[in-house]
Amino acid sequence: MKILIAAAFWAGMLLQAQGPPAPKNLQVLPKDISHDDLMKAMRAASQGLGVQCSFCHVPREMDKDDKHEKIVARHMFTMVMNLRKTEGMPEEVASKITCWTCHRGSAHIELPPPPAPPAKKQ
């Protein structure tokens, strides 16, 4: 029994030393992104849209592309990255462009109604 407990302990230690598994199916974010940076990006998107991981991901199968929201999220990540690279964009402004900039914590952007047309002069 002691041997079994010791083996389980060491197996757990080895898995912990290896760290989290490498992400699969990255198409927009860098393939060599660190786990911490990936989690930071995912948390920022989640907070910006006010959603949980399962809004875009199939639970426990994060690499699957079965949800339309994940495809849209990739386009949105690309849009944000391109906006940040806009020529002449000051770094202090570019770094503030996030999902929150437009979404404000809502999965679907709610735009205000357009202003009323000016009154006609008579």
Secondary structure as UniProt FT lines:
FT   HELIX           2..18
FT   TURN            31..32
FT   HELIX           35..49
FT   HELIX           53..55
FT   TURN            59..60
FT   TURN            62..63
FT   HELIX           68..84
FT   TURN            87..88
FT   HELIX           91..94
FT   TURN            95..96
FT   HELIX           99..103
FT   TURN            104..105
//
